[in-house]
Amino acid sequence: MLTATYILVSLSVEQASIRMSLLAFQKYMHVQLRHQSQLSLAQLQYAGDWLNRLYQGGYWRKLEMYLIPAIRQAAPDADGLLNEINGLNHAALESINVVQQRAGAAIDHSELQAEQLCAAIDAFCAVLLQRLEKEERELFALARKVIVGEAWFAIAYQFLAHDARAREARRGRAQVLPFFLPAPLPAPLSTPLQAAGGSAETAADGAASAPPVPRQPLRAQA
């Protein structure tokens, strides 16, 4: 059915975008932490914040919001596969907890190794990439098998409504890419400029590459 193909292709594009974002974040953090042995609290909080954004973003995917509920309704016995996917989500959450615990340890002046933070980030990315692969290989196949007829049209309608809401939400604000390269990591405490995120050149580069903010409309004065 063409409708089913449209939906699964749309989901594949969504999956590919998330995969690229995870890999880009993983590479970025490795580059930033390559020559550091001890981390600042600000760096740990920064990493934890981005890990949490990436994790929470998974719950706003069309797959989570529309396809999985349709599969649950069409195939109540699919809980085994869905539980496996949910288990990978929990494993990713554990990696976030590791970073948060290390941030708490920083308050007690414990030594913090960049190597350990990279390991937590690697574990987080690995389980989410495994989740994406399982969804594409097994969940999509299951959807083709158990979802039939009008159910596909209902999902397609939900997709169109979702996209329309997203376009409407973007009209009044600057478009922000949620998962791609963040601003440079804040350096270990030394000067106020470094604590804010790097050198003057880095700050200037970040400002130059930031998405444009729409000009506010002029308001009449009384």
FENHUMO-V712056 format. One record per pair of residues at least 24 apart in sequence whose C-alpha atoms are under 6 Angstrom apart, sorted by the first residue. I is the first residue (numbers start at 1). GAP is how many residues later the second one is. Records with the same first field share a line. If there is no record, write none. Layout:
I: GAP, GAP
This chain:
4: 148
21: 158, 159
33: 81
37: 76, 77
38: 74, 75
39: 73
40: 148
41: 62, 65
44: 59
48: 51
74: 72
85: 46
88: 39
92: 32
95: 25, 29
174: 39
